[in-house]
């Protein structure tokens, strides 16, 4: 595979994503989770 070009215009990217029925906005980031409680125990 080789890169032929880069698409940098926002409107063009949005149009391509909508044409292939993908959401044009990225998914929301989930909040961070705390570490498992077992990892906090010390001998």
MISE-385304 format. One record per atom (N, C-alpha, C): x, y, z; atom name; residue in one letter; residue number from 1. Coordinates in steps of 0.001 Angstrom, whole numbers, plus 500000, padded with zeros to 6 digits. Layout:
REM residues N
<rec xx="X" yy="Y" zz="Z" a="CA" r="A" k="NUM"/>
...
This chain:
REM residues 43
<rec xx="500847" yy="498848" zz="500000" a="N" r="X" k="1"/>
<rec xx="500000" yy="500000" zz="500000" a="CA" r="X" k="1"/>
<rec xx="500904" yy="501229" zz="500000" a="C" r="X" k="1"/>
<rec xx="500492" yy="502241" zz="499271" a="N" r="X" k="2"/>
<rec xx="501262" yy="503475" zz="499292" a="CA" r="X" k="2"/>
<rec xx="500309" yy="504656" zz="499345" a="C" r="X" k="2"/>
<rec xx="500749" yy="505706" zz="499983" a="N" r="X" k="3"/>
<rec xx="499931" yy="506907" zz="500125" a="CA" r="X" k="3"/>
<rec xx="500040" yy="507707" zz="498831" a="C" r="X" k="3"/>
<rec xx="498886" yy="508037" zz="498268" a="N" r="X" k="4"/>
<rec xx="498848" yy="508795" zz="497023" a="CA" r="X" k="4"/>
<rec xx="498618" yy="510272" zz="497318" a="C" r="X" k="4"/>
<rec xx="497768" yy="510570" zz="498304" a="N" r="X" k="5"/>
<rec xx="497504" yy="511960" zz="498673" a="CA" r="X" k="5"/>
<rec xx="496905" yy="512022" zz="500064" a="C" r="X" k="5"/>
<rec xx="496864" yy="513228" zz="500615" a="N" r="X" k="6"/>
<rec xx="496235" yy="513486" zz="501901" a="CA" r="X" k="6"/>
<rec xx="495056" yy="514423" zz="501673" a="C" r="X" k="6"/>
<rec xx="493972" yy="514164" zz="502369" a="N" r="X" k="7"/>
<rec xx="492816" yy="515054" zz="502308" a="CA" r="X" k="7"/>
<rec xx="492852" yy="515885" zz="503581" a="C" r="X" k="7"/>
<rec xx="492918" yy="517200" zz="503425" a="N" r="X" k="8"/>
<rec xx="493029" yy="518065" zz="504595" a="CA" r="X" k="8"/>
<rec xx="491848" yy="519008" zz="504764" a="C" r="X" k="8"/>
<rec xx="491013" yy="519158" zz="503770" a="N" r="X" k="9"/>
<rec xx="489874" yy="520063" zz="503881" a="CA" r="X" k="9"/>
<rec xx="488745" yy="519374" zz="504647" a="C" r="X" k="9"/>
<rec xx="488307" yy="520031" zz="505697" a="N" r="X" k="10"/>
<rec xx="487289" yy="519460" zz="506580" a="CA" r="X" k="10"/>
<rec xx="486003" yy="519117" zz="505832" a="C" r="X" k="10"/>
<rec xx="485549" yy="520000" zz="504979" a="N" r="X" k="11"/>
<rec xx="484295" yy="519773" zz="504262" a="CA" r="X" k="11"/>
<rec xx="484398" yy="518560" zz="503344" a="C" r="X" k="11"/>
<rec xx="485538" yy="518364" zz="502697" a="N" r="X" k="12"/>
<rec xx="485734" yy="517207" zz="501820" a="CA" r="X" k="12"/>
<rec xx="485711" yy="515910" zz="502626" a="C" r="X" k="12"/>
<rec xx="486372" yy="515915" zz="503761" a="N" r="X" k="13"/>
<rec xx="486393" yy="514725" zz="504623" a="CA" r="X" k="13"/>
<rec xx="484978" yy="514403" zz="505103" a="C" r="X" k="13"/>
<rec xx="484234" yy="515440" zz="505515" a="N" r="X" k="14"/>
<rec xx="482859" yy="515247" zz="505978" a="CA" r="X" k="14"/>
<rec xx="481988" yy="514654" zz="504867" a="C" r="X" k="14"/>
<rec xx="482133" yy="515165" zz="503655" a="N" r="X" k="15"/>
<rec xx="481345" yy="514651" zz="502522" a="CA" r="X" k="15"/>
<rec xx="481663" yy="513193" zz="502227" a="C" r="X" k="15"/>
<rec xx="482928" yy="512820" zz="502289" a="N" r="X" k="16"/>
<rec xx="483324" yy="511429" zz="502029" a="CA" r="X" k="16"/>
<rec xx="482735" yy="510515" zz="503100" a="C" r="X" k="16"/>
<rec xx="482865" yy="510900" zz="504370" a="N" r="X" k="17"/>
<rec xx="482337" yy="510065" zz="505448" a="CA" r="X" k="17"/>
<rec xx="480828" yy="509901" zz="505348" a="C" r="X" k="17"/>
<rec xx="480122" yy="510977" zz="505036" a="N" r="X" k="18"/>
<rec xx="478668" yy="510883" zz="504893" a="CA" r="X" k="18"/>
<rec xx="478283" yy="510035" zz="503682" a="C" r="X" k="18"/>
<rec xx="479081" yy="510070" zz="502624" a="N" r="X" k="19"/>
<rec xx="478789" yy="509272" zz="501428" a="CA" r="X" k="19"/>
<rec xx="478898" yy="507775" zz="501701" a="C" r="X" k="19"/>
<rec xx="479797" yy="507379" zz="502604" a="N" r="X" k="20"/>
<rec xx="479939" yy="505961" zz="502939" a="CA" r="X" k="20"/>
<rec xx="479180" yy="505614" zz="504223" a="C" r="X" k="20"/>
<rec xx="478269" yy="506523" zz="504621" a="N" r="X" k="21"/>
<rec xx="477377" yy="506336" zz="505762" a="CA" r="X" k="21"/>
<rec xx="478116" yy="506113" zz="507082" a="C" r="X" k="21"/>
<rec xx="479156" yy="506916" zz="507306" a="N" r="X" k="22"/>
<rec xx="479876" yy="506926" zz="508574" a="CA" r="X" k="22"/>
<rec xx="479652" yy="508282" zz="509238" a="C" r="X" k="22"/>
<rec xx="479641" yy="508313" zz="510560" a="N" r="X" k="23"/>
<rec xx="479427" yy="509602" zz="511228" a="CA" r="X" k="23"/>
<rec xx="480619" yy="510530" zz="510995" a="C" r="X" k="23"/>
<rec xx="480367" yy="511789" zz="510681" a="N" r="X" k="24"/>
<rec xx="481477" yy="512712" zz="510431" a="CA" r="X" k="24"/>
<rec xx="482160" yy="513197" zz="511704" a="C" r="X" k="24"/>
<rec xx="481524" yy="513017" zz="512860" a="N" r="X" k="25"/>
<rec xx="482112" yy="513456" zz="514127" a="CA" r="X" k="25"/>
<rec xx="482776" yy="512270" zz="514825" a="C" r="X" k="25"/>
<rec xx="483916" yy="512488" zz="515504" a="N" r="X" k="26"/>
<rec xx="484560" yy="511389" zz="516231" a="CA" r="X" k="26"/>
<rec xx="483728" yy="511001" zz="517449" a="C" r="X" k="26"/>
<rec xx="483870" yy="509765" zz="517929" a="N" r="X" k="27"/>
<rec xx="483127" yy="509355" zz="519126" a="CA" r="X" k="27"/>
<rec xx="483631" yy="510114" zz="520356" a="C" r="X" k="27"/>
<rec xx="482749" yy="510273" zz="521337" a="N" r="X" k="28"/>
<rec xx="483157" yy="510934" zz="522572" a="CA" r="X" k="28"/>
<rec xx="484095" yy="510035" zz="523355" a="C" r="X" k="28"/>
<rec xx="485071" yy="510635" zz="524015" a="N" r="X" k="29"/>
<rec xx="486021" yy="509875" zz="524834" a="CA" r="X" k="29"/>
<rec xx="485333" yy="509457" zz="526129" a="C" r="X" k="29"/>
<rec xx="485547" yy="508219" zz="526521" a="N" r="X" k="30"/>
<rec xx="484982" yy="507725" zz="527779" a="CA" r="X" k="30"/>
<rec xx="485829" yy="508231" zz="528942" a="C" r="X" k="30"/>
<rec xx="485236" yy="508438" zz="530102" a="N" r="X" k="31"/>
<rec xx="486025" yy="508879" zz="531251" a="CA" r="X" k="31"/>
<rec xx="487013" yy="507794" zz="531678" a="C" r="X" k="31"/>
<rec xx="488109" yy="508230" zz="532273" a="N" r="X" k="32"/>
<rec xx="489130" yy="507284" zz="532734" a="CA" r="X" k="32"/>
<rec xx="488581" yy="506423" zz="533861" a="C" r="X" k="32"/>
<rec xx="489055" yy="505193" zz="533922" a="N" r="X" k="33"/>
<rec xx="488639" yy="504280" zz="534991" a="CA" r="X" k="33"/>
<rec xx="489760" yy="504163" zz="536015" a="C" r="X" k="33"/>
<rec xx="489419" yy="503933" zz="537282" a="N" r="X" k="34"/>
<rec xx="490481" yy="503741" zz="538292" a="CA" r="X" k="34"/>
<rec xx="491123" yy="502362" zz="538104" a="C" r="X" k="34"/>
<rec xx="492326" yy="502175" zz="538639" a="N" r="X" k="35"/>
<rec xx="492954" yy="500858" zz="538537" a="CA" r="X" k="35"/>
<rec xx="492190" yy="499820" zz="539361" a="C" r="X" k="35"/>
<rec xx="492345" yy="498541" zz="539043" a="N" r="X" k="36"/>
<rec xx="491684" yy="497510" zz="539849" a="CA" r="X" k="36"/>
<rec xx="492139" yy="497586" zz="541312" a="C" r="X" k="36"/>
<rec xx="491238" yy="497284" zz="542233" a="N" r="X" k="37"/>
<rec xx="491585" yy="497382" zz="543663" a="CA" r="X" k="37"/>
<rec xx="492712" yy="496438" zz="544040" a="C" r="X" k="37"/>
<rec xx="492838" yy="495290" zz="543399" a="N" r="X" k="38"/>
<rec xx="493922" yy="494357" zz="543724" a="CA" r="X" k="38"/>
<rec xx="495296" yy="494974" zz="543498" a="C" r="X" k="38"/>
<rec xx="495392" yy="495901" zz="542556" a="N" r="X" k="39"/>
<rec xx="496676" yy="496520" zz="542257" a="CA" r="X" k="39"/>
<rec xx="497089" yy="497514" zz="543333" a="C" r="X" k="39"/>
<rec xx="496160" yy="497904" zz="544234" a="N" r="X" k="40"/>
<rec xx="496473" yy="498886" zz="545262" a="CA" r="X" k="40"/>
<rec xx="496925" yy="498256" zz="546563" a="C" r="X" k="40"/>
<rec xx="496767" yy="496977" zz="546720" a="N" r="X" k="41"/>
<rec xx="497123" yy="496310" zz="547985" a="CA" r="X" k="41"/>
<rec xx="498622" yy="496087" zz="548065" a="C" r="X" k="41"/>
<rec xx="499189" yy="496427" zz="549245" a="N" r="X" k="42"/>
<rec xx="500623" yy="496226" zz="549477" a="CA" r="X" k="42"/>
<rec xx="500786" yy="495217" zz="550592" a="C" r="X" k="42"/>
<rec xx="501841" yy="494402" zz="550541" a="N" r="X" k="43"/>
<rec xx="502038" yy="493411" zz="551612" a="CA" r="X" k="43"/>
<rec xx="502413" yy="494001" zz="552929" a="C" r="X" k="43"/>
